Amino acid sequence: MHTLEHSLGTVDPAKKVGFLIDMDGVIYRGHTLIPGADRFVKLLLASEIPFLFLTNNSQRTRRDVQMRLRRMGIAVGENHIFTCAMATARFLAQQKPQGTAYVIGEGGLLHALHENGYAIVDHDPDYVVVGEGRTFTMEMIEKGAKLVATNLDPNCPTQSGIRPGCGATVAMLETATGKKAFSVGKPSPVMMRAARAQLGVEPAQTIMIGDTMETDILGGVQMGYQSILVLSGGTQLKDLKNFAFRPDRIIESVAELCDSDLITNRGAELSQGEVNSLLVGA
């Protein structure tokens, strides 16, 4: 086990510890479940510890994500899933209720916008909203509205390899229009704050688990959450020298957390010192 010391916020032992959990690289890789991930989730459910799966993929609805997890043997409700499409739609509904959007994206993003009172139009939109999509035409850059990105991930892993992600599309739009996009997905505080609020715990009680320094861990650090980096995904130990920030703990996979007192002692009852020692592996 590899660990790193890090300054932690004040933990109120009367309040629950909750988890924000990335999926690809933490729970599964492609279509393969990471060993021990199913047990970890079952323990969270059995211990009634609040958690949310976070994803920067705006293509799928919560129900789609739920079904994908279920087929891998992880039975969770839609209420355990929080997507960047949801975060984007809720943000826009706060900025301009009952607005309009021209969408470069697919079903998950369209569904989230509709659920939050937005109409999809093909001219004179309030916002151009960019998510992951398989089609793109030059006409899409001529809409002239405010530019909002569901995330800035440059690529998306698929079964057949890597394809351009939302960030790649946004970069082209920014260059072509001279406008800067506002991004809502991880590591944006907009999504990180909204997910934590839905989780129902305080910032110092929130633990972010992820495999990517640039999104998961950075997002947690910026918000004052505690963070755990897993080495089962895209980040290796040698990569850490490239970053000015560090996670609170580094583990091989979430399987290592299954016997942790953060789980078995129902994190809600742990004191400040106990959480600190668990996170640094003391």
C-alpha positions, 0 to 999 in steps of 0.5 A: 500500500502506498500512502501520502500525508495531507492536511485534512479538514475538520471532521464532525464525528456526528455527521456521516462520511460519504463517497464520490466515486469515479467509475471507469478505472475505479469500478471497471475497465472497459467491460471488465469489473475490477476485482473487489469493486462489487464487494466494496459497493455491497459493503457501502450499501450494507453499512448505509454509507452515502455514495454517488458514482460520478461520470464525465460521460454525458451520453448515457442517462442514469438508467443506462449507467445503472443497467451497465453496472447491474450487468457487471453484478453491481445493483444500485439505484438511479439515485446513486448515479450523478452525471455531468449531463445532470450537473450541466442541465441543473446549472443552466436551469439556475442560470436561465430557467426555461431556456433553450439549447442547441445540443451537440451530444446524445441521449443522456444530455438531451434527457437531462436538459428536458428534465430541467425545463430546457427546450432543444432548438436548432436556431437562436438558442440561449446556449450551445451545449457540448457533450460527447457525440458521434456526429459533427458538422461545420454548421454547428459552429455558427449558432452564436450563443454562449458555449457550455461544455459538459466536460473537457476530457480530450478523449473517450476510451471505447472497445475499439480504441480511443476516440475524440472526447468532448474536450476535443470538440470544445477546443475546435469550437473555441478556436473557430468562434473565438469564444471560451467555453464554460465547463461544468463536469469534473473537476469543475466546482459546479459538478463537485459541489452539486454532487456533494450536496446531493450526497448530503454530507459536509465538504470535510466529510466527503471522500473522492475516489478516482483514478485520474489526477487531472479530474477526480483528484484535482476536483476533490483538492479544489473543493477541500474534499479528502481524496483517494487515488486508485492505481487500477486506472489511468494513473501510475505512481511515476506520474505523480511527479508531474502534479503540484497537488497530491491525494490523501491516500494512494491504493492499488484498488478499491478492494483495499478499502473493503476491510477499512474502518471507514467502511466496517465502522460506518464512517459516520461514527469516526472522529477527526483523528480516526479518519486522518489515520485511516486516510494516511494508512497509519 
